[in-house]
Amino acid sequence: MAVPKRKISKTRGRKRRTHIRARSIQVVACKECRMNIPSHTVCPRCGFYARLNRSVLHTDD
């Protein structure tokens, strides 16, 4: 089994782990109703999906 020759310093270990973190959710406005929703999701209010540029859910209004 491989064994490290030297102790890894706090700085070197933390540099290696800089990309491991919680990411914030991208929030965008729906193009149809202007409700704030996470990007790449269907709008729960109007059912619009921007990547397909059409309504994908039929809502009862």
N, C-alpha and C positions, 0 to 999 in steps of 0.2 A: 504494500500500500504506500502511496506517495505521502511524504512527510515534508512540511515546509522547512527550509533551511534557516529562515529567520522569522522573527515575529513581525507581522504586518502592522505598521503604525496606524494610529487613529486616522491620520490625514489620508493615507493611501487607501485604507478601507472605505472611508467615507466618500472619497473621490470615485471609487468604483461603484458605489451604491447611489450616486446622485440621481439616476434615472428612475429609481424605485421610490415612487411616491403616489399619493392620492391625486387624481386629476379632477379639476373642476368640470362641471357639466357645461357644454356649449349650449347657450340658450339663444334662440332666434325668434323673431316675430313671424307668425303665420302670414302668408301672402294674401290670404282671403279675409280673415277676421281680425288680424293683428294681435292675437293672443300669444303670450310668451310660452314657447314649447321647446323641449330639447331638440337639437338638430337631428335630421334623418329619422324623424318619427311622424306618424299621422297625427293631425290636430284632433284632439278629443271633442272640440266644440263643433267644428264644421266638417271634419273628415277629409280635409285637403292634405295631399302629400306632394311636396314641392319637387321632389326628384322626378316624379312622373308627370307633374304639372297638371294634375286632375284630381277630382274628388274620388276617393276610394271607399269611403264608408257612407252609407245612407243613414242620415240622422232624421229622427222624427221631430219636426219643428211645428 
